[in-house]
Amino acid sequence: MTKTKNIESIVDLQHDLANKHKAFQSDNNNVSDSLKAQIAKDFDELQKNGFVIITNLLSESELNAIRNATLPLLGDAGRNNFEGVMTQRLYSVLEKTRVIDSLAVHPRITGLLDKLFQPNYLLSQAQMINILPGEAAQPLHYDDGFYPVPRPREPFGAASIWAIDEFTEENGATVFIPKSHMFGQEIITDRSTTIPLVMPAGSVVFFLGTTWHGGGANHSQHSRLAATCQYCEPWLRPQENFFLELSQKTLQEIPQQLLSMVGYSIHPPFMGMVNGMHPKRTLSDSKK
């Protein structure tokens, strides 16, 4: 028999009301002091400049596994100069391969997300991006600009860009405007204050959804492969519709934390419910 809860006020509705499927909680008890210190240092840099580079998180074998799994899946170049007319993008990555699951839930990334957003934050989208030789610079933008709330404001989203190949100024390293997360409503087109985020393969840049940035021009003779994961507050609509994209097979295979991120979670009291119940109750028995 289900235990009845007594709701005294609207304050009680801000807490996790689920009996069985509780909100995913990061296991901070098993996080080392050194990792906590690294995350705290990263977070200070993130808050100061709007982005932080974390180097050498992936091994060469991990990088090769990502290249081998994703490069054959890439199709034609983009449909416009924002996606990139000389850029290949792989959408619905989580349905097609497991090789970036660990990137989406990497502890150096989730440690920052835990500090930025409310519990049960969501994955907004995941992509592979391969900038080909001859690509022009992408227009400058900030990633959570589609949420129609005036700036300056706190970020509603954040993102990671993982360098699967080395990022150089020549091959189209993403450019950022430091401290631009604090800008107001102005539209930025002048690239004179941008800096290229040069970093070795296996590194990642994590940045706020309010930080101005854009893909760089690729003047080299080689393509530049990256993986990107975007995240958002749990009460916002993600860009990618994972409920339609992800098969039951995929939902059985992905980690529990990633399952929560793609929407199989509740933002208190009821956001995300299915027929008045937790969405995990729709899954096959082995994942419930």
ROMIKE-61888 format. One line per 10 residues: their letters; for each residue x, y, z of N, C-alpha, C, O. Coordinates in steps of 0.05 Angstrom, whole numbers. Layout:
// residues N
a) X:Y:Z:X:Y:Z:X:Y:Z:X:Y:Z | ...;
***
This chain:
// residues 288
mtktkniesi) 17:-24:0:0:0:0:18:25:0:36:27:16 | 11:44:-18:27:68:-20:22:86:4:-1:90:12 | 44:96:15:42:114:38:31:141:30:41:153:11 | 11:151:44:-2:177:37:16:199:48:25:198:71 | 20:220:31:36:243:40:17:266:47:-4:270:34 | 24:280:67:8:303:76:22:329:66:44:335:75 | 9:343:48:19:368:37:8:391:53:-16:397:51 | 24:405:68:15:427:85:14:453:70:-3:470:75 | 34:457:51:35:483:37:49:479:11:59:457:5 | 50:500:-5:64:499:-31:94:493:-27:106:482:-46;
vdlqhdlank) 105:498:-4:133:492:1:138:462:-1:159:454:-11 | 119:446:9:122:417:8:123:407:-21:135:385:-26 | 112:422:-40:111:413:-68:138:417:-81:142:408:-104 | 156:430:-68:183:435:-79:202:412:-73:225:411:-83 | 193:392:-58:209:369:-51:202:345:-68:181:344:-80 | 220:326:-68:216:301:-83:194:284:-69:197:275:-47 | 171:281:-84:148:267:-72:148:237:-80:131:222:-70 | 166:228:-97:166:201:-106:173:181:-83:189:187:-66 | 159:158:-83:165:138:-64:187:119:-73:205:113:-57 | 187:111:-98:206:91:-108:228:104:-124:251:99:-119;
hkafqsdnnn) 221:121:-144:241:131:-162:249:159:-153:238:179:-163 | 268:160:-135:277:185:-125:295:200:-145:305:188:-164 | 298:226:-141:315:242:-158:343:231:-158:353:222:-137 | 356:231:-181:384:222:-182:402:240:-166:400:265:-169 | 418:229:-149:436:245:-132:465:236:-138:471:212:-138 | 482:256:-144:510:249:-147:521:238:-121:514:247:-99 | 538:217:-124:549:203:-100:573:219:-89:596:211:-94 | 567:240:-75:589:257:-65:606:244:-44:628:252:-39 | 594:223:-31:610:209:-11:634:194:-22:654:190:-8 | 632:187:-48:654:173:-61:671:191:-78:688:181:-93;
vsdslkaqia) 667:217:-76:683:236:-91:707:243:-74:705:252:-51 | 731:240:-86:755:246:-71:758:276:-65:746:292:-79 | 774:282:-45:778:310:-38:793:324:-61:788:348:-66 | 810:310:-75:825:323:-98:806:329:-120:809:350:-133 | 786:312:-126:767:317:-147:749:341:-139:743:358:-156 | 741:342:-114:725:364:-105:740:390:-108:728:411:-115 | 766:390:-102:782:414:-105:785:422:-134:784:446:-140 | 788:402:-152:790:408:-180:764:421:-190:765:441:-205 | 741:410:-182:715:420:-191:711:449:-180:701:466:-195 | 719:453:-155:716:480:-144:733:500:-159:724:523:-164;
kdfdelqkng) 757:493:-166:774:511:-181:763:516:-209:763:538:-219 | 753:494:-222:740:497:-249:716:516:-247:712:533:-265 | 701:513:-226:676:529:-223:683:559:-219:669:576:-231 | 704:565:-204:712:593:-201:720:605:-228:713:628:-234 | 735:589:-244:743:599:-271:719:603:-289:717:622:-304 | 700:584:-287:675:585:-303:659:611:-296:650:624:-314 | 657:616:-271:642:640:-262:656:666:-270:643:686:-275 | 682:665:-271:698:689:-277:697:695:-307:691:718:-315 | 702:675:-324:705:680:-353:682:670:-370:680:677:-393 | 665:654:-358:642:642:-374:649:616:-386:632:604:-399;
fviitnllse) 674:607:-384:682:581:-394:707:571:-379:721:587:-366 | 712:546:-381:736:534:-369:746:511:-386:730:495:-395 | 772:510:-391:784:488:-406:795:467:-386:809:475:-368 | 788:442:-391:799:420:-374:814:402:-393:802:390:-411 | 840:399:-390:856:385:-410:860:355:-403:859:347:-380 | 864:340:-425:873:313:-424:856:294:-407:867:280:-389 | 830:294:-411:812:277:-396:808:250:-410:801:230:-397 | 813:249:-436:809:224:-451:836:213:-461:853:228:-470 | 838:186:-460:862:173:-470:861:170:-501:840:174:-513 | 884:163:-512:884:160:-542:866:137:-550:854:138:-571;
selnairnat) 865:116:-534:848:93:-541:818:101:-540:802:92:-557 | 811:118:-521:783:128:-520:777:146:-543:755:145:-555 | 796:163:-551:792:180:-574:789:164:-600:772:170:-616 | 806:144:-603:804:127:-627:777:112:-628:765:109:-649 | 767:103:-605:741:89:-604:719:108:-613:701:100:-627 | 720:134:-604:700:153:-612:702:159:-642:681:160:-655 | 726:163:-652:729:167:-681:719:144:-697:704:147:-716 | 726:120:-689:719:96:-704:689:91:-705:677:81:-724 | 676:99:-683:647:94:-681:630:116:-695:609:110:-705 | 641:141:-695:624:163:-705:630:172:-733:612:181:-747;
lpllgdagrn) 655:171:-741:662:181:-768:646:167:-790:637:180:-809 | 643:140:-789:627:127:-810:597:135:-810:584:131:-830 | 587:147:-788:559:155:-786:554:183:-797:531:191:-801 | 575:198:-801:572:226:-811:562:226:-840:570:210:-856 | 544:245:-845:533:247:-872:542:272:-886:565:280:-884 | 523:284:-900:529:308:-915:535:332:-897:529:331:-873 | 547:353:-908:552:377:-894:526:392:-888:505:384:-897 | 528:414:-873:504:427:-862:487:441:-882:493:443:-906 | 464:450:-872:443:462:-889:445:492:-891:431:504:-907 | 462:504:-875:464:533:-874:491:541:-862:505:523:-852;
nfegvmtqrl) 497:567:-862:523:575:-852:525:574:-821:548:576:-811 | 503:571:-807:505:568:-778:512:539:-771:531:534:-756 | 499:519:-783:507:491:-780:534:487:-793:550:470:-784 | 539:502:-815:564:499:-829:561:486:-856:553:462:-857 | 566:500:-877:563:488:-904:585:468:-910:583:452:-928 | 607:470:-894:629:451:-896:633:437:-869:656:431:-861 | 611:432:-856:612:419:-829:592:395:-829:569:399:-836 | 602:372:-820:585:349:-817:575:348:-788:591:351:-770 | 549:343:-785:538:340:-758:523:314:-755:507:306:-773 | 528:300:-734:514:275:-728:495:281:-705:503:286:-682;
ysvlektrvi) 469:279:-711:448:283:-691:439:255:-681:447:234:-691 | 423:255:-660:413:231:-647:436:212:-641:434:188:-646 | 457:222:-630:481:206:-625:475:184:-605:485:162:-608 | 459:189:-584:455:169:-563:440:145:-574:443:123:-563 | 425:148:-595:410:125:-606:429:109:-624:423:85:-630 | 450:121:-634:467:108:-654:492:95:-643:504:77:-656 | 502:104:-620:527:94:-609:528:100:-579:516:119:-570 | 543:84:-565:547:87:-536:573:102:-529:579:106:-506 | 588:110:-549:616:119:-544:617:146:-530:638:153:-519 | 596:162:-530:598:188:-516:581:188:-490:579:209:-477;
dslavhprit) 570:166:-482:555:165:-457:572:175:-434:563:191:-417 | 597:165:-432:614:172:-410:622:202:-411:628:213:-390 | 622:214:-435:628:242:-437:605:259:-425:609:278:-411 | 580:250:-431:557:265:-422:555:266:-391:545:285:-380 | 565:245:-378:563:243:-349:590:242:-336:593:232:-314 | 610:254:-349:637:254:-337:636:269:-311:624:291:-309 | 649:259:-290:647:272:-263:658:301:-263:649:317:-246 | 677:307:-280:686:335:-281:665:354:-292:664:378:-286 | 647:343:-309:625:358:-320:601:359:-301:591:380:-296 | 593:336:-291:570:335:-273:576:349:-247:557:360:-234;
glldklfqpn) 601:350:-239:608:365:-215:602:395:-218:593:408:-199 | 607:405:-242:600:433:-248:570:437:-251:559:457:-241 | 557:418:-264:528:420:-267:514:420:-240:494:433:-237 | 524:404:-222:512:402:-195:513:430:-181:495:436:-165 | 533:445:-187:536:472:-175:519:493:-190:511:513:-178 | 514:488:-215:500:508:-232:469:506:-230:455:526:-227 | 459:481:-231:431:477:-236:417:462:-213:430:451:-196 | 391:462:-214:375:447:-195:378:417:-201:385:409:-223 | 373:400:-181:374:371:-185:356:362:-208:335:374:-213 | 364:340:-221:350:329:-244:352:347:-268:335:347:-285;
yllsqaqmin) 375:363:-270:380:378:-295:380:358:-318:384:334:-315 | 375:369:-342:370:353:-366:392:356:-386:406:377:-388 | 396:335:-402:412:337:-427:394:350:-448:372:340:-453 | 403:372:-459:387:386:-479:391:375:-507:373:373:-522 | 416:369:-513:422:356:-539:451:345:-538:467:353:-521 | 457:327:-557:484:316:-560:489:314:-590:472:306:-606 | 513:322:-598:520:321:-627:550:314:-630:566:317:-612 | 556:304:-654:584:303:-663:586:324:-685:568:327:-701 | 608:340:-684:612:361:-703:639:358:-716:660:358:-702 | 640:356:-742:665:352:-757:668:375:-777:655:376:-797;
ilpgeaaqpl) 686:394:-770:691:417:-787:711:410:-808:734:403:-802 | 703:412:-834:719:404:-856:737:427:-865:731:450:-860 | 759:420:-880:776:442:-891:760:461:-908:743:452:-924 | 765:486:-906:751:506:-922:727:518:-908:714:536:-919 | 719:508:-884:696:519:-871:701:547:-861:723:553:-852 | 681:565:-864:683:592:-854:676:593:-825:665:574:-814 | 682:615:-812:676:619:-784:645:620:-780:631:631:-796 | 636:607:-759:608:607:-752:600:634:-740:616:646:-725 | 575:643:-745:566:668:-732:567:665:-701:562:644:-690 | 575:686:-688:576:686:-659:547:684:-647:528:694:-658;
hyddgfypvp) 546:670:-624:520:665:-612:524:657:-583:547:652:-575 | 502:655:-568:503:642:-542:481:621:-541:460:625:-553 | 487:598:-528:471:574:-532:443:574:-521:425:560:-531 | 438:589:-499:411:588:-488:395:613:-497:376:621:-483 | 402:625:-519:388:648:-529:360:643:-539:345:662:-543 | 353:618:-544:326:612:-553:305:612:-530:281:611:-534 | 315:615:-505:297:619:-483:292:650:-481:311:664:-475 | 268:659:-486:263:688:-490:261:703:-464:240:714:-457 | 283:705:-449:285:719:-424:308:739:-427:330:732:-434 | 303:765:-422:323:786:-427:349:781:-410:348:770:-388;
rprepfgaas) 371:789:-421:397:790:-408:401:818:-397:388:837:-405 | 420:820:-377:436:799:-365:419:782:-346:400:792:-334 | 426:757:-343:412:738:-326:430:714:-320:451:711:-333 | 421:698:-302:435:673:-297:431:654:-321:411:656:-335 | 450:636:-327:447:618:-349:425:597:-344:422:587:-322 | 410:591:-365:390:570:-364:402:543:-374:391:522:-370 | 425:546:-389:438:523:-400:468:524:-397:479:545:-388 | 481:503:-403:510:501:-404:518:479:-424:501:463:-431 | 543:479:-432:551:460:-453:580:451:-449:596:465:-437 | 586:428:-461:613:419:-463:620:414:-492:603:405:-507;
iwaideftee) 644:421:-500:654:414:-526:680:398:-522:700:408:-511 | 680:373:-530:702:355:-526:719:354:-552:709:350:-574 | 745:359:-549:763:358:-571:771:329:-577:788:318:-563 | 758:317:-597:765:290:-605:791:291:-622:807:273:-621 | 793:313:-638:819:319:-651:829:345:-637:815:359:-624 | 855:349:-640:867:373:-629:853:398:-640:847:400:-664 | 848:418:-622:837:444:-631:860:463:-634:875:469:-615 | 863:473:-659:883:493:-664:870:518:-676:847:516:-686 | 884:540:-676:874:564:-688:869:560:-718:851:571:-730 | 886:543:-731:885:539:-759:862:521:-767:849:525:-788;
ngatvfipks) 855:501:-750:835:481:-759:807:487:-748:789:470:-750 | 802:511:-738:775:518:-730:768:516:-701:745:511:-694 | 788:519:-684:782:519:-655:759:538:-649:759:560:-659 | 741:530:-631:719:548:-623:730:573:-610:749:572:-594 | 719:596:-618:727:621:-606:707:630:-585:683:626:-588 | 717:643:-564:700:653:-542:707:682:-537:729:692:-542 | 687:696:-526:692:723:-515:692:721:-485:671:717:-473 | 715:724:-472:716:721:-443:698:742:-429:695:765:-438 | 685:732:-408:667:748:-391:641:757:-406:627:774:-395 | 636:747:-429:613:755:-444:587:744:-433:565:752:-441;
hmfgqeiitd) 589:725:-414:565:715:-400:551:737:-384:528:734:-376 | 566:759:-379:554:782:-364:543:804:-382:533:824:-372 | 545:800:-409:534:820:-427:504:823:-424:490:805:-415 | 494:846:-434:465:850:-434:453:841:-460:460:820:-471 | 435:858:-471:419:850:-494:433:856:-521:422:849:-542 | 457:867:-520:470:873:-545:476:848:-562:481:827:-552 | 474:851:-589:480:830:-608:509:833:-617:517:855:-627 | 525:812:-613:554:814:-618:560:802:-646:554:778:-651 | 572:818:-663:581:808:-689:611:812:-693:624:799:-710 | 622:830:-678:651:837:-680:668:815:-667:664:810:-643;
rsttiplvmp) 686:803:-682:702:781:-672:729:790:-661:746:773:-654 | 733:816:-659:760:826:-651:767:819:-622:791:818:-616 | 747:814:-605:753:808:-577:752:778:-572:754:769:-549 | 748:761:-593:747:733:-588:775:721:-585:795:732:-595 | 776:698:-571:802:683:-569:796:654:-577:776:643:-569 | 814:642:-592:810:614:-600:818:596:-576:839:600:-563 | 801:576:-571:807:558:-549:823:534:-559:812:513:-566 | 849:538:-561:868:518:-570:871:497:-547:877:505:-524 | 868:472:-554:871:451:-533:877:424:-546:869:419:-569 | 892:407:-532:899:381:-543:875:362:-545:855:366:-530;
agsvvfflgt) 876:343:-562:855:322:-564:852:309:-537:872:304:-522 | 827:304:-529:821:292:-503:814:312:-482:808:305:-460 | 814:338:-490:807:359:-471:778:368:-476:766:359:-496 | 768:384:-458:740:394:-460:739:423:-451:753:431:-432 | 722:438:-464:715:465:-454:686:463:-444:669:453:-459 | 682:473:-420:655:474:-409:648:503:-406:664:519:-396 | 624:511:-415:617:540:-415:587:544:-409:571:526:-413 | 581:568:-400:554:576:-394:538:581:-419:549:589:-439 | 512:577:-417:494:582:-440:492:611:-447:481:617:-468 | 502:629:-431:501:657:-436:528:668:-448:530:692:-453;
twhggganhs) 547:651:-452:574:659:-462:574:660:-492:567:641:-506 | 583:683:-503:584:686:-533:608:670:-544:630:671:-533 | 603:656:-566:624:639:-578:616:632:-606:594:639:-615 | 633:617:-620:626:608:-647:649:590:-658:672:593:-649 | 642:572:-676:662:555:-688:681:572:-705:673:592:-717 | 707:564:-705:726:579:-720:728:569:-749:717:548:-756 | 741:585:-766:745:577:-794:768:556:-795:787:558:-781 | 764:536:-813:784:515:-816:801:521:-840:793:517:-863 | 825:532:-835:844:538:-857:864:516:-861:882:519:-878 | 861:494:-847:880:472:-849:872:453:-872:852:457:-886;
qhsrlaatcq) 887:432:-875:881:411:-895:868:387:-882:864:366:-895 | 860:389:-857:848:366:-843:822:374:-829:818:398:-822 | 805:355:-825:780:360:-810:785:361:-780:806:353:-771 | 766:372:-765:768:375:-736:743:365:-723:722:377:-726 | 745:342:-709:722:328:-698:719:335:-669:738:337:-653 | 693:340:-661:687:346:-633:660:333:-626:644:326:-643 | 657:328:-600:631:320:-589:621:342:-571:637:354:-556 | 596:347:-572:585:368:-555:559:358:-541:543:344:-553 | 557:365:-515:533:359:-500:523:385:-487:539:399:-475 | 498:391:-491:486:415:-479:466:406:-457:453:385:-459;
ycepwlrpqe) 464:422:-436:448:416:-413:430:439:-406:435:462:-415 | 409:434:-391:391:456:-383:378:450:-356:379:427:-346 | 367:471:-345:352:468:-319:329:447:-323:319:444:-346 | 321:433:-302:301:412:-305:273:422:-311:256:406:-318 | 268:448:-309:242:458:-315:240:471:-342:221:486:-348 | 260:467:-359:260:478:-386:257:456:-407:262:432:-402 | 247:464:-431:245:445:-453:272:441:-466:284:461:-475 | 282:416:-468:307:411:-482:304:415:-512:281:415:-523 | 327:417:-526:326:420:-555:319:394:-569:305:393:-589 | 329:372:-558:326:346:-571:303:330:-557:301:329:-533;
nfflelsqkt) 286:318:-574:263:303:-563:272:274:-559:268:257:-577 | 284:268:-536:294:242:-531:272:221:-528:277:197:-533 | 248:229:-521:226:210:-518:219:197:-545:212:173:-545 | 222:212:-566:216:201:-593:241:188:-605:239:170:-621 | 265:197:-597:290:188:-609:299:161:-598:309:145:-614 | 297:158:-572:311:135:-560:293:111:-557:271:112:-547 | 303:88:-567:289:63:-566:290:51:-538:306:59:-522 | 273:32:-533:274:17:-508:300:4:-504:310:2:-482 | 312:-6:-526:338:-19:-524:359:1:-514:375:-6:-497 | 359:25:-525:379:45:-517:374:53:-488:393:56:-472;
lqeipqqlls) 349:56:-480:343:63:-452:352:42:-433:358:48:-410 | 353:17:-441:363:-5:-424:393:-3:-421:404:-12:-401 | 406:8:-441:436:7:-442:449:31:-429:472:29:-419 | 436:54:-429:450:78:-420:452:79:-389:435:67:-376 | 471:93:-378:474:94:-349:450:108:-335:436:124:-348 | 445:102:-310:422:113:-296:423:143:-296:402:156:-299 | 446:155:-292:447:184:-291:440:196:-318:426:217:-319 | 448:184:-340:441:193:-366:411:189:-372:398:205:-385 | 400:167:-362:371:162:-364:355:184:-351:335:193:-362 | 364:193:-328:351:216:-315:354:241:-332:335:257:-335;
mvgysihppf) 377:245:-344:382:269:-360:366:271:-385:359:293:-394 | 359:248:-397:343:249:-421:313:250:-416:296:246:-434 | 305:254:-390:277:260:-384:263:239:-367:240:243:-360 | 277:217:-361:264:197:-344:269:204:-314:283:190:-300 | 258:227:-307:261:239:-281:238:258:-276:223:265:-295 | 235:267:-252:214:286:-245:226:311:-233:244:310:-215 | 217:334:-242:224:359:-228:200:365:-210:177:368:-219 | 204:367:-183:182:369:-164:164:393:-170:173:414:-178 | 137:388:-167:126:363:-157:119:343:-179:121:318:-174 | 112:352:-203:100:333:-223:111:336:-251:103:321:-269;
mgmvngmhpk) 130:354:-256:139:359:-284:154:335:-295:174:326:-284 | 143:324:-316:155:300:-329:138:275:-324:147:253:-333 | 115:277:-311:100:253:-304:87:241:-329:84:254:-350 | 81:215:-327:66:201:-348:42:187:-334:46:170:-317 | 18:195:-342:-6:184:-330:-5:186:-300:-14:168:-285 | 5:209:-290:6:214:-261:28:199:-247:29:199:-222 | 46:186:-262:67:170:-249:94:178:-259:97:193:-278 | 115:168:-245:143:173:-254:147:160:-281:138:138:-286 | 162:174:-299:166:163:-326:181:136:-327:178:121:-346 | 197:130:-306:211:105:-306:192:81:-305:199:59:-312;
rtlsdskk) 167:86:-296:147:64:-295:139:55:-323:125:35:-325 | 146:71:-343:139:62:-371:161:44:-382:157:32:-403 | 183:41:-368:205:25:-379:200:-5:-373:184:-12:-356 | 215:-22:-388:213:-50:-382:224:-56:-355:239:-40:-343 | 217:-79:-343:222:-85:-315:252:-83:-308:258:-75:-285 | 270:-90:-326:298:-91:-318:310:-63:-313:331:-61:-301 | 296:-42:-322:307:-15:-318:291:1:-297:299:23:-290 | 269:-10:-287:253:4:-268:267:6:-241:256:18:-222;
***
